């Protein structure tokens, strides 16, 4: 397994709402156990995407959270395959309740780019999927 971390994506949503989306996860070889979020998945990335942040911890209100659709563009640098996965992320999915998104990339070095369906500043990272 390989840990995946990305810088925050700054975005606009719901008209004039300023938002921030954070993604982290795990690249794995699988197959995943039947009690997992994505049972049977192999050679993929499980991203946990959340909205906003709470400056005073999980018991304080979350700021910078907007309803947006997260779009994960990926390209396997070893096989040349590429694709895109999108998932609606409500503003209520904060760090205490992230949304899981499966990115089926196959094994190898993978470039990930996270953006939204609204004006945003996308971020990219590279990860090895076993």
C-alpha positions in Angstrom: 0.0 0.0 0.0 1.1 3.6 -0.7 -0.2 6.7 1.1 -1.6 9.4 -1.2 -1.8 13.1 -0.1 -2.7 16.1 -2.1 -2.7 19.9 -1.4 -6.1 21.5 -1.0 -8.1 22.5 -4.0 -9.5 26.0 -3.8 -12.9 26.4 -5.5 -16.0 28.4 -6.0 -19.4 26.7 -5.7 -23.1 27.4 -5.1 -22.9 30.9 -6.7 -20.4 32.9 -4.6 -19.4 30.3 -2.1 -15.6 30.0 -1.5 -14.6 26.4 -0.8 -11.7 24.1 -0.1 -11.5 20.4 -0.9 -9.0 18.1 0.7 -8.1 14.6 -0.6 -5.9 11.8 0.9 -6.0 8.1 0.5 -4.3 4.8 -0.2 -3.1 3.1 -3.3 -3.4 -0.6 -3.0 -3.0 -3.9 -4.9 -6.0 -5.7 -3.4 -8.3 -7.5 -3.7 -10.1 -5.6 -0.9 -11.9 -7.6 1.7 -15.7 -7.8 1.4 -16.3 -5.5 4.4 -14.3 -2.6 2.7 -15.9 0.3 1.0 -15.0 -1.2 -2.4 -14.9 -5.0 -2.0 -12.9 -6.9 -4.6 -11.1 -3.8 -6.0 -7.5 -4.4 -7.2 -4.7 -2.0 -8.3 -6.6 1.2 -7.5 -6.6 4.3 -5.3 -9.2 4.8 -2.5 -9.4 8.6 -2.1 -11.1 10.2 0.9 -12.3 13.6 -0.1 -13.7 16.2 2.4 -14.9 19.8 2.3 -13.5 22.8 4.2 -11.7 22.9 7.5 -12.5 23.7 11.1 -10.0 26.2 12.6 -10.8 25.1 16.1 -11.0 21.3 15.7 -13.8 18.9 14.9 -16.2 20.4 17.5 -16.2 23.8 15.9 -18.1 24.8 12.7 -16.5 24.1 9.3 -15.8 26.9 7.0 -14.9 27.0 3.2 -17.4 24.2 2.4 -19.5 24.3 -0.8 -21.6 21.7 -2.7 -19.4 20.8 -5.7 -18.5 17.8 -7.9 -15.0 16.6 -7.4 -13.3 15.4 -10.6 -10.2 13.2 -10.5 -8.3 13.0 -13.7 -5.7 10.2 -13.8 -3.0 9.0 -16.2 -1.0 5.8 -15.7 2.5 6.8 -16.7 3.6 3.2 -17.3 0.7 1.9 -19.4 -0.5 5.1 -21.0 -4.1 4.5 -19.8 -6.0 7.5 -18.5 -9.5 8.3 -17.3 -11.6 10.5 -15.1 -13.8 9.9 -12.1 -16.4 12.4 -10.7 -18.3 12.4 -7.5 -20.7 15.0 -6.0 -19.3 16.1 -2.6 -21.9 17.9 -0.4 -20.7 20.6 1.9 -21.7 18.4 4.8 -18.9 15.9 4.0 -16.2 17.4 6.2 -13.1 15.9 7.6 -15.1 13.9 10.2 -17.2 12.4 7.4 -15.2 12.2 4.1 -16.6 10.8 0.9 -14.7 7.8 -0.6 -14.0 7.7 -4.3 -12.4 4.7 -6.1 -10.0 5.5 -8.9 -9.3 2.3 -11.0 -5.8 3.0 -12.5 -4.1 -0.4 -12.8 -0.6 -0.9 -11.4 2.2 1.5 -12.0 3.1 5.2 -11.6 0.0 7.3 -11.7 -0.5 11.1 -12.0 -3.6 12.3 -10.3 -5.2 15.8 -10.8 -8.1 16.9 -8.5 -10.4 19.7 -9.6 -14.1 20.6 -9.4 -16.9 21.3 -11.8 -16.8 25.0 -10.7 -13.9 27.5 -11.1 -11.1 26.0 -9.1 -7.3 25.8 -8.7 -6.5 22.1 -9.5 -3.7 20.2 -7.8 -1.7 17.2 -9.0 0.4 14.5 -7.5 2.1 11.3 -8.6 1.7 8.0 -6.8 2.8 4.4 -7.2 0.0 1.9 -7.4 1.3 -1.6 -6.5 
